[in-house]
């Protein structure tokens, strides 16, 4: 029996030779990449896997390697064509040779790659999500919302440390017309495996405060294109599509339009562009209000001038007729003439004052004057207070002014029917 036995090395040599003899060519392989690990020498080690389409369980696996010279060329080519780096979780079409090493076993050596296969897979997945949203009747819901006028209360979903978020805030703060914007950040992870759940959680928080905002901005500045996968996910898309406030996207990419961009109310390329969108929209509303004010004032002045001219013509006719009558009357009628003249003067003065009051009232109620009046907002525990019944003694209340916020403690409550007693001196 010992004469017919083989050592492990000898058996592995035979396997290696058999593979070389029977699989000498290279083959185009469809698989998903996993555990992609470039090392310091420039080589890239990875695994190729195949999953069951129904249960997503792994049904096949093989070790792979891309030697440094090939990896440097293929990775640059792949990223240029697809807009994303060669990494784990990609469906790829690669040309491989089959190898068997007596020590390391079975492996596949990559010689070439077809980026169009990966692009097609991404596009197919994107179309599947869009088709599902359309079948559910939610694809265009957010686009159909009307953007409030003005839209200067904005809920922001972004990473708090992202440069794009700082650019967005700086653009709003330094806008040339000097418009005032109120923004609140709802922090979220904008890339990686946790990004989808994090963005959805931020949307759910905003939903609870939706009455305090006019719109939502989802912004992300820079980063790899491969990190955009969460913005193609069904979960993020369906939440945005059905959100009750208009959503403006600006996730910092120009090459592709994600599913998020397609379902959002408005798409801008960058966070700065999102800020400019809100500035331009708010400025248009403000300009319309100024134009309306000018039209009201102009119309009021025209009416006042017409009435003044009418009164002047009427007074001239009355005076003329009075003079003719006075000339025919006796000296005893002189007193009557003087009385009539005084009465007419009083009437004219009253009409003039009436016109002045009308003009002043029109100016007072004009939109521009109302905008210059101060209003405050009182909140308790983040909720707006509209009735004395919502407050109790020692409650802490927040009062928001145009230029800041103050906090106070309630020391007493008095209804309008029971005013506080005056203190004795």
C-alpha positions in Angstrom: 0.0 0.0 0.0 2.9 2.4 0.8 4.2 2.1 -2.8 0.9 3.4 -4.2 0.5 6.3 -1.7 1.3 10.0 -2.5 2.5 12.8 -0.3 0.3 15.9 -0.1 2.9 17.8 -2.0 2.9 15.2 -4.8 -0.9 15.2 -5.0 -1.0 19.0 -5.1 1.6 18.9 -7.9 -0.7 16.6 -9.9 -3.7 18.8 -9.3 -1.7 21.9 -10.4 -0.5 20.1 -13.6 -4.0 18.8 -14.3 -5.4 22.3 -14.1 -2.7 23.8 -16.3 -3.2 21.0 -18.8 -7.0 21.2 -18.9 -7.6 24.9 -18.2 -4.7 26.7 -19.9 -6.7 29.7 -21.2 -8.1 32.7 -19.6 -11.9 33.0 -18.9 -14.4 35.8 -18.5 -15.9 35.4 -15.1 -19.1 37.0 -13.6 -18.9 37.4 -9.9 -19.2 39.8 -6.9 -16.1 41.1 -5.2 -15.6 40.6 -1.5 -12.8 41.3 1.0 -10.8 43.5 -1.5 -7.4 44.2 0.2 -4.6 46.0 -1.7 -1.3 45.6 0.2 1.8 47.8 0.6 3.5 46.1 -2.4 0.7 47.1 -4.7 -0.9 43.6 -5.1 -4.6 43.2 -4.5 -6.0 40.2 -2.8 -9.7 39.5 -2.8 -12.4 36.9 -3.0 -14.9 36.3 -5.8 -18.3 35.1 -4.6 -21.7 34.1 -6.2 -25.0 34.4 -4.3 -28.2 32.6 -4.6 -30.6 35.2 -6.2 -33.5 34.1 -4.0 -31.9 33.7 -0.5 -28.7 35.8 -1.1 -26.7 33.0 0.5 -23.2 32.4 -0.9 -23.2 29.4 -3.3 -19.6 29.7 -4.7 -16.3 31.3 -3.6 -12.8 31.5 -4.9 -9.6 33.4 -3.9 -8.4 36.0 -6.3 -5.3 38.1 -6.9 -4.4 41.0 -9.1 -0.6 41.5 -9.3 0.6 45.1 -8.7 1.4 46.0 -12.3 -2.0 44.9 -13.5 -3.9 46.3 -10.5 -2.4 49.7 -10.9 -3.6 49.9 -14.5 -7.0 48.1 -14.0 -8.0 50.1 -10.9 -7.3 53.4 -12.6 -9.2 52.4 -15.7 -12.2 51.0 -13.7 -12.5 54.2 -11.6 -12.3 56.4 -14.7 -15.0 54.5 -16.5 -17.4 53.9 -13.6 -16.7 56.9 -11.4 -16.0 54.7 -8.4 -13.0 52.7 -7.0 -12.6 49.0 -7.3 -13.9 47.8 -4.0 -15.9 45.1 -2.3 -19.6 44.5 -3.1 -19.3 45.1 -6.9 -20.7 42.9 -9.6 -17.8 42.6 -12.0 -16.9 40.9 -15.3 -13.2 40.0 -15.1 -10.9 37.9 -17.3 -9.0 35.3 -15.1 -6.6 32.5 -15.4 -7.1 29.4 -13.1 -4.1 28.6 -10.9 -3.4 26.0 -8.2 -0.4 26.3 -5.9 0.8 23.4 -3.9 0.9 25.5 -0.7 -1.9 28.1 -1.2 -4.3 26.1 -3.2 -6.9 27.2 -5.8 -7.0 30.8 -6.9 -7.9 33.1 -9.8 -5.5 35.6 -11.3 -7.1 38.7 -12.8 -5.8 39.9 -16.2 -8.5 42.3 -17.4 -11.9 43.8 -16.4 -15.0 45.1 -18.3 -16.3 48.2 -16.5 -19.4 48.4 -18.6 -20.7 45.3 -16.9 -20.5 47.0 -13.5 -22.1 50.1 -14.8 -24.9 48.1 -16.3 -25.5 46.4 -12.9 -25.8 49.7 -11.1 -28.1 51.1 -13.7 -30.3 48.0 -13.6 -30.6 48.3 -9.8 -31.4 51.9 -10.1 -34.2 51.2 -12.6 -35.6 48.5 -10.4 -36.0 51.0 -7.5 -37.5 53.6 -9.7 -40.0 51.1 -11.2 -41.0 50.0 -7.7 -41.6 53.6 -6.6 -43.6 54.3 -9.7 -45.8 51.2 -9.2 -46.4 52.3 -5.6 -47.5 55.7 -6.9 -45.0 57.8 -4.9 -42.3 58.6 -7.4 -43.3 62.2 -8.1 -45.2 63.0 -4.8 -42.5 65.3 -3.4 -42.1 67.2 -6.7 -45.8 68.0 -6.7 -45.5 69.9 -3.4 -45.6 73.7 -3.5 -42.6 75.4 -2.1 -43.7 77.9 0.6 -43.1 81.6 0.0 -40.7 82.5 1.4 -38.7 79.3 2.2 -36.3 80.5 4.8 -36.8 77.9 7.5 -34.7 75.0 6.5 -34.1 71.6 8.1 -30.6 70.3 7.1 -29.5 66.7 6.9 -25.7 66.5 6.7 -22.6 65.4 8.6 -21.8 68.2 11.1 -18.1 68.1 10.2 -18.6 68.1 6.4 -17.0 71.0 4.5 -20.1 71.1 2.4 -22.3 71.9 5.4 -20.0 74.8 6.3 -20.2 76.1 2.7 -24.0 75.9 2.8 -24.2 77.9 6.0 -21.7 80.4 4.9 -23.5 81.0 1.6 -26.8 81.6 3.4 -25.2 83.9 6.1 -23.4 86.1 3.6 -26.1 86.4 0.9 -25.9 89.7 -0.9 -29.6 90.8 -0.4 -29.1 90.4 3.4 -32.0 87.9 3.7 -32.4 86.1 7.0 -32.5 82.3 7.1 -33.3 79.9 10.0 -31.5 76.5 9.7 -31.3 73.6 12.1 -29.0 70.6 11.5 -30.2 67.0 11.9 -26.9 65.1 11.9 -26.5 62.0 9.8 -23.8 59.7 8.5 -23.6 60.5 4.8 -21.4 57.5 3.6 -20.8 53.9 4.5 -23.0 51.1 5.6 -24.8 53.1 8.3 -25.7 56.0 6.0 -29.1 54.8 4.8 -30.5 54.1 8.3 -28.9 57.4 9.6 -30.6 59.5 6.9 -33.9 57.9 7.4 -33.7 58.5 11.1 -33.0 62.2 10.5 -36.0 62.5 8.2 -38.2 60.9 10.9 -37.0 63.5 13.5 -37.7 66.3 11.1 -41.2 64.9 10.6 -42.0 65.5 14.3 -41.1 69.3 13.8 -42.4 69.7 10.3 -44.6 72.7 11.2 -41.4 74.7 12.1 -39.8 74.3 8.6 -40.5 75.2 5.0 -38.2 72.7 3.4 -35.5 70.1 3.9 -32.0 70.2 2.5 -30.0 66.9 2.1 -26.4 67.9 1.5 -23.1 66.2 1.2 -19.9 67.8 0.0 -17.2 65.8 -1.7 -16.3 62.1 -1.1 -16.0 59.1 -3.3 -18.6 58.4 -5.9 -18.8 54.9 -4.5 -20.2 56.3 -1.3 -23.4 57.4 -3.2 -25.0 54.0 -3.1 -27.2 54.9 -0.1 -28.8 57.6 -2.2 -29.9 54.9 -4.7 -31.5 52.8 -2.0 -35.2 52.2 -1.9 -35.4 53.0 1.8 -34.1 56.6 1.4 -36.0 57.2 -1.8 -39.4 56.1 -0.5 -39.0 58.3 2.6 -38.1 61.4 0.6 -40.7 60.8 -2.0 -43.5 60.8 0.6 -42.1 63.5 2.9 -44.6 66.3 3.6 -42.0 69.1 3.1 -40.2 69.8 -0.2 -36.8 68.2 -0.2 -33.8 69.8 -2.0 -30.8 67.5 -2.7 -27.2 68.6 -3.1 -24.9 65.7 -2.6 -21.8 66.9 -4.4 -21.6 64.9 -7.6 -22.1 65.8 -11.3 -21.5 62.6 -13.2 -24.6 60.6 -12.2 -28.1 61.5 -11.0 -29.1 59.2 -8.1 -32.6 58.0 -7.2 -32.7 60.6 -4.4 -32.2 63.4 -7.0 -35.0 61.9 -9.1 -37.6 61.8 -6.3 -36.6 65.1 -4.5 -38.6 68.3 -5.2 -35.4 70.0 -6.5 -31.9 68.8 -7.3 -28.8 71.0 -7.0 -25.3 69.8 -7.7 -23.6 71.0 -4.5 -24.4 72.3 -1.0 -23.5 75.8 -2.2 -25.9 75.5 -5.1 -28.6 74.4 -2.7 -28.0 77.6 -0.6 -28.2 79.7 -3.8 -31.5 78.0 -4.7 -33.1 79.1 -1.4 -31.5 82.6 -1.6 -32.9 83.2 -5.2 -36.3 81.8 -4.3 -36.6 83.9 -1.1 -35.4 87.0 -2.9 -38.0 86.6 -5.6 -40.7 86.4 -2.9 -39.3 89.6 -1.2 -39.2 91.4 -4.6 -42.8 90.5 -5.3 -43.8 91.9 -1.9 -41.9 95.2 -2.6 -43.6 95.5 -6.0 -47.0 94.9 -4.5 -46.3 97.6 -1.9 -45.3 100.0 -4.6 -48.5 99.3 -6.6 -50.7 99.9 -3.5 -49.0 103.2 -2.7 -49.1 104.3 -6.3 -52.8 103.4 -6.6 -53.6 105.3 -3.3 -51.8 108.4 -4.5 -53.7 108.3 -7.8 -57.0 108.0 -6.1 -56.2 110.8 -3.7 -55.1 113.1 -6.5 -58.3 112.5 -8.5 -60.4 113.2 -5.4 -58.4 116.4 -4.7 -58.8 117.6 -8.3 -62.6 116.8 -8.2 -63.0 118.7 -4.9 -61.0 121.6 -6.3 -63.2 121.8 -9.4 -66.3 121.5 -7.3 -65.2 124.3 -5.0 -64.4 126.6 -7.9 -67.9 126.1 -9.3 -69.5 126.7 -6.0 -67.6 129.9 -5.5 -68.5 131.1 -9.0 -72.2 130.4 -8.4 -72.0 132.0 -5.0 -70.4 135.1 -6.4 -73.1 135.5 -9.0 -75.8 135.1 -6.3 -74.1 137.5 -4.0 -73.9 140.1 -6.7 -77.6 140.0 -7.1 -78.4 140.1 -3.4 -78.7 143.1 -1.2 -76.2 144.1 1.4 -78.3 142.0 3.9 -77.2 138.9 2.0 -73.5 139.6 2.6 -73.5 137.8 5.9 -75.1 134.8 4.3 -72.3 134.7 1.7 -69.6 134.8 4.4 -71.3 132.0 6.3 -71.4 129.8 3.2 -67.7 130.5 2.4 -66.7 129.5 6.0 -68.8 126.3 5.7 -67.2 125.4 2.4 -63.7 125.9 3.8 -64.5 123.6 6.8 -65.8 121.0 4.4 -62.7 121.2 2.2 -60.4 120.9 5.2 -62.4 117.8 6.5 -62.0 116.2 3.0 -58.3 116.9 2.9 -57.8 115.4 6.4 -59.9 112.4 5.3 -57.6 111.9 2.3 -54.5 112.2 4.5 -55.9 109.6 6.9 -56.7 107.2 4.1 -53.2 107.6 2.6 -51.6 107.1 6.1 -53.8 104.0 6.7 -52.8 102.5 3.3 -49.2 103.1 4.0 -49.5 101.6 7.5 -51.1 98.3 6.3 -48.7 98.0 3.4 -46.6 94.7 3.4 -43.4 96.5 3.8 -44.5 98.3 7.0 -45.9 95.0 8.4 -42.6 93.3 7.8 -40.8 95.9 9.8 -42.9 95.3 12.9 -41.6 93.0 15.5 -43.1 89.6 16.4 -42.1 87.1 19.0 -42.6 83.3 19.3 -43.1 81.7 22.8 -42.2 78.0 23.3 -42.3 75.5 26.1 -40.4 72.2 25.7 -40.0 73.0 22.0 -43.7 73.5 21.4 -45.4 76.8 20.5 -47.6 78.3 23.3 -50.9 79.6 22.0 -53.0 79.7 25.2 -52.5 80.6 28.9 -53.8 77.1 29.7 -50.6 75.6 28.3 -48.4 77.2 31.0 -47.9 76.6 34.7 -46.0 78.5 37.4 -42.2 77.8 37.4 -42.4 76.6 33.8 -39.3 77.6 31.7 -40.3 79.3 28.5 -38.3 80.3 25.4 -39.0 83.6 23.7 -37.7 84.0 20.1 -37.1 87.4 18.7 -35.9 88.5 15.3 -32.4 88.8 16.5 -32.1 86.2 19.3 -33.7 84.1 22.0 -34.3 84.6 25.7 -35.4 82.1 28.4 -37.7 83.0 31.3 -39.4 81.4 34.3 -43.2 81.8 34.8 -43.8 83.4 38.2 -47.5 83.9 37.9 -50.5 83.4 35.6 -53.4 85.9 35.1 -56.1 85.5 32.5 -57.6 88.5 30.7 -60.7 88.2 32.9 -58.7 88.2 36.1 -55.8 90.8 35.7 -53.2 91.1 38.4 -53.9 93.5 41.2 -51.9 96.7 41.3 -49.3 96.8 44.0 -49.7 99.5 46.7 -47.1 102.2 46.7 
